[in-house]
């Protein structure tokens, strides 16, 4: 089992003919993801490795029965691409694009309220349910099927931690990068509640970073609503306040966004926090035994 | 991105937000002329640097007449201003704002920023103008009143009225206050700001409501559609290495340690810095070379880090995904050919094309470290 994507996922790639889009389409297909269609406006009728290209997401859905999309379009066009997927009533849309204007995301998030489409990202590596399906850009060779759910605001830091789990022979149910921006479609709480409902996820690793209060709210949720144990990690202990550490969302303003404050709250809510990445594996092992 | 107070006020003026009359001066003579144009009476001379706390640091002075304004300008221009936000090294004053003086009755506060948790822009007001708003929020949160703006309909008049009432405005002041708040939100929204803070917002004795100070920050991701704002960037206000890094499409923040860090991905970069600190070292910087595989980026990264003479060793922590290890290795080799770094370099490569990358490194006598911890420990040891 897994969350959000599995063997039944039928994927549409928005921006399939672009440089990143075509490269990652091939990677996902090689991994076994069921890619049913691509979308690039004006390129209807073309094929990429046998995958038909359509002008619009709704055409692609109608013709192929796609239920999920992944977006590889440049940031200025990303909000529009998300709204198109929402309009076509897909179940899930994963936006990889980095650098989407904050106000665009405010409008998108507002528009999506009360609708059935779920957004992951933007500015995220996507997700993988090892052995079943991959939607995004995560390197699949470092993953293996198993009982641990991994959720993170970061990309390569997720890879590092998944790699350490796999090296210790601990597999994953689903690994998901929710994105490093201030406004994202799916937050820690949403993901934790999905993992809680998944019978095959026995432990969750939550990888947070400085900025905002998402980790603190997720910790309160985990304490109140979850039976599945959660392990935490917070990046950015050495980050100076007021400086944006790469991710638009990773900026300390006020005391609530610091790593120390987040760690304190997580501990208070019963979530052990690994002080360095290599402490995660022993903490997970303890919870699984 | 940050801009100067006077630039912020220019933008506010364009959106009909009330601000005092004034203009920027780069020389003492210009200061004299502006003071004269403002009527020859009392003016305020304000140092323009990208940091708060200027008043306490001696960067805001009252002048009774143009001659006095000139004398103050002569002293202020070129001085190094140290405030609680500049750090001990301070910032050199190169521009000053000359503004009409006014009789202030009350100092209030208004700020607009993104509320991440609600996913909406929030406009907040307080009667505690002139204070650090975070302090007010911590000690007396009831003194801050907020309204959240629905992105499809914008700030509504009833919300502006609520806020104006909350800060005790009435009569003529109330009318100008409502207009002020509505126009300020428009300026914030139209320019894709990440912050518009007026502290203090003043009520004058004759009942006008004006922005005595203006702090406007912009969403970096939106600058592509605001070329006019991009042009307001003042390179003197930014760290040379950070400016250079931005031009090279690298995300870089200078810190005070001696272990230089080159990492792909912001989260991993932060975790690497934290690990340096954990094992007893001090990171010299945050540097994310991003997702692309361009060897030129590695060359630039090494150049920028080595500008900092405190740096005694440099570590690479690369987890290949989109970034390919062989491309990074090629970048390192090319950089070594152009100018071999004066300090030792240690490298960790894992992920896409790892083996190819390691072979390339061996050609210049570099052995890849086995893990993130390994590379961090080695770099600390080499830094001494």
Interface residues (C-beta under 8 A of the other chain):
Chain A: X20 X75 X76 X98 X99 X100 X101 X102 X103 X105 X106 X107 X109 X110 X111 X125 X137 X138 X139 X142 X152 X153 X154 X155 X156 X157 X158 X159 X160 X163 X180 X182 X183 X207 X209 X210 X212 X213 X214 X217 X233 X235 X236 X237 X238 X239 X240 X243 X244 X245 X246 X247 X248 X249 X250 X254 X259 X275 X276 X277 X278
Chain B: X114 X116 X117 X119 X120 X121 X134 X137 X150 X151 X152 X189 X192 X194 X219 X220 X221 X222 X224 X225 X251 X253 X255 X263 X264 X265 X266 X267 X268 X269 X270 X271 X273 X274 X275 X276 X277 X278 X283 X286 X288 X291 X319 X320 X321 X322 X323 X350 X351 X352 X372 X373
